[in-house]
């Protein structure tokens, strides 16, 4: 294709200059930016950065939410042949030090005072960091930090330079090549320091185009950009595909207004991890429980019709006349208003990825007419490896290989991928690159899975996490912790789960309850509680979680390979797992090894047969202070079922 991101910008400005490129909600009002206006902003920022000394091949860190200024700055940096490095806004200062030093960053963009404070703190350990630009000036008027200035000041300087050198911007863009490095995304660093994943214009645009072609995306799509830009998933949907297709990206006012903004925008192309879809459904069910008796009966009656008919309709298959009439009536009375309330009344394509999604959850959205599908990919593959066709969406697969992708399985069952979207390498880490990229171009995903009879890919677990039960009734049986954890998280009352069992006689899990869902459940039963810790240890809550665990066990017993992964004992943790406490990655993935070490006393109590265990845990608050949470945790036993033998 021979394109770069800045060239795509110029092409859109030429072809659809006065069309809408972005919206941003500010003080409750949507502000718009056309492609021509965006291009002018990018030019001024690029010229300002050039005057400040940003060189081709340098890196620039960005800690900023989804805002036009962020996207314009990324394009400006790429226009100069430099490389934007987005970091997570909720990362603490210490987590920013390694990426900044690893890439020898001199320039940084911070969204607001909070991020400026973070960079100033990190700066004491980052000798190269000399210039920090901020977008939102609130609270920063009296800061006298050397090298600190506003993005507005940079833009003014760039505007003056552009007037004197009108050809500079386009000449710089013309120097760029498709195989130039264009962006770097740091992995979550579940073990050791994070790794910088290096991508080129070609790898990102190639995969963006492949995904767009697969779902027939056009410049008429509307997207809501609300997830962290440092996550390649959000970066792909609201940046790479935005420039590949020329559709409109909408930036919410804040994380607190996302649901309101979602309803106002009515996106046609939507992406969210399963956790978001779970939260939306939980809020719906909570509201329905509080509704009047007539509304509740109508809702449940029509949802029974939707569950029976909806997925069949979404798969393009015919349904009976009576069912079609009932479904249409349900669409007028329930499904349509529900889609509108969720902000999904215009959604044409919705994707989820990152974790497995529960069959019931997946079926719910498809049953009410939302085209929810799954995809498979990673930072290293520029996201798009497998996608589900419109009429072949299933909860237990992640789709078929998309254009340009080859998949094969190693002897150990690991999924290997060859794709035009593979990373160029890990930055300054040849050893790690050699571990994942073979000489003939295959990428080791570290995921275990297989291709089923219909050509769809199924994921079992991470290869390194798949273990074996040792001793007991299930000696030698496969243990897949992530598979077990995901099955537990399919229940609305369970927010997180951590399973252990490799080289042990049985499987034990630690559970986080969903405070909102279980709190609502408790209130309807007049069960009083003082907070999360108190609610988590209620005997009634343990019975609720035991029911969930035993349903999972019953399901696992019917799977010949995974019957040994049934859960024998469990406990409900006294605090929610938190990225700030090191228990989750910034993309909310469980750090199982870290948690096992941190809560070793609880793991041993589960396996030691204890009925309760006291624990005191240090926690970190958002303002940087530390405190502690203590409790005596109960241990629960769960029924384990005999494996169900397959029929001959």
N, C-alpha and C positions, 0 to 999 in steps of 0.2 A: 504493500500500500504506500510505503514511502512517506508516511506522515509522522509529525511530532505533535504533542499537545498544543504548543503555541501556533503551529500552522493550522491546526483544526480550528482554533479560536479565530484566526484571520479569515478562514474560509466561511465560518458562520457569520462573521461581521459583514462579509461581502455578499453572501447569499440571502441572509435574513436579518440584516443589520438592525431594523427597527422592531423586530420581534422580541418577545420577552425571553430573557436568558435566566434571570433569577428573581426571586422575591425574598424579602426579609421582613419579619414582623418586628416593629419597634414601637414601643409605647402603645401597643394595641392596634397599630395601623400597618397594613402591608405596604412596604416600599418596593418599587420595581426597578429593574436594571435591564436595559436592552443589550443586545450583543455589541452594538457600537459603543455604548456607554461603558460596558465592561472592558472592551478592548482599550479604550482611552485610559481607564483606571489602571489596567495592567501595564500599559506603556509608561505611565507616570511613576508607578512603583518600581518598574524595572530600571528606569533612568535614575531614580533616586538611589536605588541600591548600587548601581554602577558608580555613581558619584561618591557613595560611601565606601566603595572599595571591594564589593563582592566580585570574586573572580570565577571564571569558567572552571567547573570541576569541584568547586567548594561546596560545602553543605550548609544549610540553614535550618535550624530547629524551629518548629512551630508548635506552640501549646495554645490551642485555640479551638473553640467550638465551630459548628457549621455556620459561617457567615460569609457574605460576599467578599469581605476584605481578606479572609483566609484563602479562598479560592483564587482571588485576583493575585495575591502574593505568591501562591504556589506557581501560578502561570508566569508571573514576572521572574521568579527565580529560574524556572525552566527556560524562559526566553533568553536569559543570559548564559545558559549552559551550566548553571549551578543545579544543586540537588536538594529539594525540600525533604525534611525529615520530620514528619508529624509525631508528636508524643501525646500520651494520654493526659487529659486535663486533671484527672483525679489522682495521678501519680504524685507521690511526695517528692520533695527536693532531692533526697538521696537517690531516688530511682532515676532521676534525670542526669545524674553525674556521669554514669558510664556511657550512655549514648552521646552526650556532648563531648566527652574526652575522646571516645573511640573515633569519632568523625572529625575531631579537631575544629569544632564549630567556633566561628567568630561572631556570627550574626544569629539573632533569635527574634521571633515574633511572639509576643504574649498578648492574650486577649484582654486581660484586665488586671486590676491591682493584685488579686490573688495569685495569678500566674507570674506577675512581675516579682512579687515577694519570693516566690519559689525559685525563680532564676537568680535573684540576688543572693539567696542563701546558697544555692548550688555553685555560684560563681567563685566562692572562696576555695573550691576544689577544682575549678575549671579555668586554668590560666589563659586559655585562648579566647574565652568569651569576652568580647570587648564592646559589642553593641546590642542593646535590647530595645526593640520597638514595641509600643503598646497601642492597641486599637481603642479600647474604652478608657478615657482619661479620668473617670470618676475616682476620687481618693488619691490621685497621683500628683496633684498640683504642687505639693511642697517637697517632693522627692528630689534629692540633689545627687543621685547616684551617677557616677561618670559613665558616659556612653548611653544613658537612658534618654529616649526621646519618643515623641508620638509618631504614629504612622502618618498622621495628617501632615506633620512637618516634613517627613520624607517625601510624601506625595507632592507637596508644594515645590520642594527642591527639584524633584523629577520633572514636574511640569515645566519649570523654567529651562531645564536642560533640554527637554524635548523640543521646545520652541526654537532653541538655538541649533539643535541637531535633529531635524525632522526625519532623517533617514536611518538614524542610529538603531532604533527599536527593530525595524524590519530587517536590517542588515544582520543584527545579532541573531534573530530568529532563523534567518537563512543559513547560518553556520551550523545549526543543529542537524543531526542525523538520526534516523530511526533507531539505530543500535546504540546511541548514546545512553548513558545511565540517566534516568529521569526522576527516580524516587527511591527512597529507602524506608522500609517498615521494620521496626524492631519486634522480634518475637516476644512472647510473654515471659520467657525466662523461667520456666518451671523448675529447671535445674541449672544453677550457676547464672552467669551473666547472660542477658538477652543477646540474640544474634541479629545483625543488621542484614535484612534480605534485600538484595540489590536487584532492581528491575529497570528495564529499558523502555523507551517509548513503544517499541515494537511489541514487547511481551504484554504490556498492559493494554494497548489499543487492540491488539489482535484478539485477546480474550474478551474484551469489552464488545468488540464487533461480533464475535462468535455468539455470545450470549444474546445480543440484540437481534441477530438474525434468527436465532432459535425461537424467540418469542415475538418476532415481527414488531419490534419496537420502532417507533417513529418519533419525529420531532414534536408530536402532539401529546406526548406523555407528560404527566405531572408526578413529581417525586418529592417526598418529604425527607429532608436530610436531618436526622435527629440523633444518630448513633455517633460514637467517637470517630473523627476523621483519621485518627491514628490506626484504626482497625481497617484492614484492606477491604473488607466487605463493604463498609460505608464508602470508602474511597472509590471503589469500583462503581457502585450504583449512582453516586452523586457527583463523580468527577470524571472517571474514565469513560463510562457509558454516556454521561451527559455531553461530553465533547465529541464522542463518536456519533451520537444521534442528534444532538441539538435540541433536546427537550428542556422543560422548565424545572429547575431545582428550587424548592421552597425551604427556607430556613426558619424554624420556629423561634419565638422570642426567647424562650428559656426551656430548660428541662421540665419545669413545673407546668408549662402551658402546652406541652406536646399534644395531649389528647384534644384540647380545644382547637389547636391549630390544625390537627389532623382532620377534624370534622369540617373546618372552614375550607381547607385546601381540596379535600376529596381526591387523593392521589389515584392515578390509574395504574401505577407500577409501585409496588410496596414490598419492602423487605423488613423482616424482624426475626431475631432469634426466638426459639421456642418459649423462652422465659417471658417475652413480651406477650405472645399469644396466650400463654397460660394466665398471665395477669389480667388480660382483657376479659377472658372467659370467666375467671374467678369473680371479677367485679360485676359481670352480668348476672351470674348465679346468686351473688349476694343481694343484688337489687331485687331479683325475682323472689327470693325468700322473704323479702320485706314488703312485697307487693300484696294487693288484696287477693282474696280467695278466687274471684272470678278470673282475674288476670293470670294468676298462677296456673289455674286449670287450663285456660286457653293456651298459654305458653307451652305447658307440658304436652297437651294433646297435639298441637301442631308440630312440636319438636319430634314427637313419635313418628309423624308423617315424614318429616324432613330426614330423619335418620334412615327411614326405610326407602325413601324415594330420591332424596337429594343427591347422594353420591352417584347413583345410576344415571341421573340426568346430567351431572357434571362430566361423566365419562362418555356422553354422547349416545347413550343407549336408550331405546324406547321404554316408556312406562305405560301402564294401563290408563284408560280414559278417566276412571274414577279417581285414581291416584293423582293424575295430572290436574284434575279439577281441585282436589283437596290441597295439592301443593300450591296451586295458583292462589287459592283463597288464603293459605298460610303466608304466602309471599306478601299479599296486601296487608294482612293483619299483624304478622309477627316478623318474618324474615327481612322484609324491606325496611321497616322501622329499626330493626336490630342492626342491619348493615349500616344504616345511616347513623345510628348512635355510636357505632364503632369507628365511624369515619371511613368506611369501606364501601360506600354505595357506588363508587365509580371504579373500583379496583378491577382491572382486567387480568393482571397477573400479580400474584403474591408469592413470595418465596420465604422459606425458612431454612436455616442451616446452622452449623456449629455444634449442635447436639441433636440427639434423636428426639423426635416429637411423638407424643403418645397417640396411639391409634384413635382413641375416643376424641382427643383434642383435634386431631387432623380431620377426622370425619365430621366433627361439629361444624367447622368452618366451611368445608366443602358442601355439607348438607344444606346450608343456608344460602348457597349460591356464590361463595367466594372461591375463586380459582387458586387455592393454596397448593403450592408444590414444594418439593425439596430439591436442594442442589448439594453437590459435594465439591469441595476444593479446599485450598489453604492459601496462606500468604505466599508460600513458595511456588504455587501454581497459578498465581494471579486469579484466584477464585474458581473460574469455570473449568471443571473437569467433567462432571456429570450433571445432567439436567433432566427433569421429568417432562415428557411431552404432555400436552393438555389433557388427553384422554387416557393417560397411563400413570396417573399420580397415585402412589400407594405409600402407606405409612412405614412399611418395613423395608423400603429401598430408597436409594438416593438418585435414581435415574439412570439414563444411558449415557455413554461417552458422547460428548458434544464434538463439533467439527474440529478435526485436526488432532484429536486425542486418541492415544493407544493405551490400553491397560493390559497388564499381565500379572500373574501371581507368582511369587517366589515359592520355593519348596516349603518354606515355613508358613505360607499363607499370606505373606505381606503383599499389599497392593503396590505395584510399580506403575509409574505413569510416564508417558512420553508426550510432550505437548509443546506448541509454539510459545506457551505462556510460562515456561519454567524460568525460575530465577537465574540470574547471571552467576550468582554465587553469594556466599555470606561475606560481608565486608571484613577485610583483614583477618579472615579465618579460613585458610585453605584446608586445614585438617577437617573442619566441620563440613565444608563444601564437598570434600572427597567422600565423606561418609554417606551423603545423601544423593550425590550425582555420580552415576557410573560413566566410564569412559565413552560408552556408546549412547549416552544421552537419556538414560532412564533415571527417574527420580524415586527414591525410597520414601514412601509416605508415612511409614511406621504404623499404618493401620492394617488390621487383619480383616479380611472379607472374602467375598466370592461373587462371581457373576451367576445369576440364577438362569433358569431355562428361558425366560423371556428377554434376556439380554440386559437386565437391570443389575446394578451393583448393590450388594448388601454389605453393610459394615458391621462387624462383630465387636471389635474393641481395638485399643492400641496393642500392637504386637508385644511390646515390652510388659504390658499389664496382664496379658493372658497368662494365667498360671494353672496350677494343678492342686486339687485337694489331696492331702496326704494323710492316710489312715481313715478309720471310721467306715461307715456304710458306703461312702462315695469315694473311696480311695482311688486316686488316679483320674478322677473326673475333671473336666475342664472347668476353670473358674474365670469368668469374664466380669471383672468388677464394674466397668463402665456400663455394660449391658444391664446389670442388676440395678445400679444406681439410677439409670434412666427409667427403668420400669417403675421404680418407687416414685420418681419425680413426675410420673404421669398422673399421680393423684394430686388434686388441688390442695390438699392439706399438707403436702410435703414439698418444701422449697428446695432442699438440698440433701444429698445422702452421700456417705463415704463408706465403701464396702472393703472388708479385709477377709482373706481366706487362703491366699497362696501359701502352700506348704503347711497348712493347718488342717485339722480334722473337720472343721465346719466354718461356715461363713457368718460373720457378725457385721453389723452396720451401725453407724452413728448418723442420726437424722436431725435436720433442721426443719421445724414446722414453719408453714407459711403463717406469719403472725396475723395478717389481716383475715385470711380464710378461717383459721382455727379460732381466732378471737370472735368472729361473727358466729361461728358454730357454737362457741361457749356461751355467748350472750343469749342466743335463742334457747339455751337450756338453763338459763339463770345461774350459770357457773361464774362466780366472781374470781377475779385475778388482779394482781398488782402490776404486772408487766410481763415481758417475754419470759424471763427466767421462772417466774411463778407459774405462768400458764403451761410452760413446757413440761413441768414435773407433776402436773395434775394426774391422778390415777385415770380419770376419764379420758384424758388426752392420750395416755399410754394405750388404753383400750382401742381408741380410734386408730392410732398408728399400727397397733397389732393387727387390726382387721386389714389394713392396707398391705402389711407385710405378708400376711397369710394368703391374700389374693394373688400376690406376686409369686409366692411359693407354689400355689396351685397351678399357676400358669407355667412356671419353670418345670414343674414335674412332668408336663406334657411334651417337653423338649428333650429328646434323648441325649443330645450333646451337653445341655446345660442344667440337667436335673440336679447335679451335684452342687450347683450354685445357690440352692435354696438357703434362706436365712434362718439360722437357729436362734440367735440372740440379737437384741437391738437396744439402743438407748436414745433418748432425745437430748441433744446438747443444750447447755444452759445459756448459750449465746449464739447469735447468727454468725456464720462464717463470713469473714470480711477480707477484702483485698488489702486494706490498710494494716491488718494483722498478719499478712503473709499467707493466709489460708486459701485464698483464691488468687488467680491471675487477674490482670486488669480486664480480661475478656470473660471473667467470671467462671473460669474452669477450676475445678478442684485440684489443689496441690496435695495429692493423696499421701505422698511420702512425708512432706512437711507436717501434715496434720497427724500422721501416725506417730511421728517423733514428739510433737507438741503435746498430744493427748495420749501418750504411751501408757500412762497409768489407767486410763479408761479402757484402752484396748486390752490390756492385761486383765482388768476387772471383768470384761466381757468373757474372755477366754478362761478366766480362772473360776468362773461360776459364782461370782459374788452377786449379791442382790442389790447392793448400792455402793457408791464410791464418792467420797468428797473430793472436790477439785477447786482450785483457785486459779484463775487465768488473767493475765495482764492484757488489757485492751488499749488501743490507741484511738483517741477522739479526733474529730475533723480539725480541731484547732492545734493539733500537735501534742496536747497533753496526754498523759497516760493514767490509767486507773486499773481497777481489778474487778472481776465478777467471780463470785464463789457460789457454790451450791453442792448439795448432796444429791447425786444423780441416781435414779432408779435404773435397774437393768431389767429388760423384758425378755421373756421367752416366747418363741413363735412355733406353731405347728409346722412340721416338715412332712411332706407327702411322699408316698412311695412313687417311684417313676412309673408313668403310664406307658405300657408297652405298645408300640405301633401295631396296628392290625396287619395280619399276614397277607 
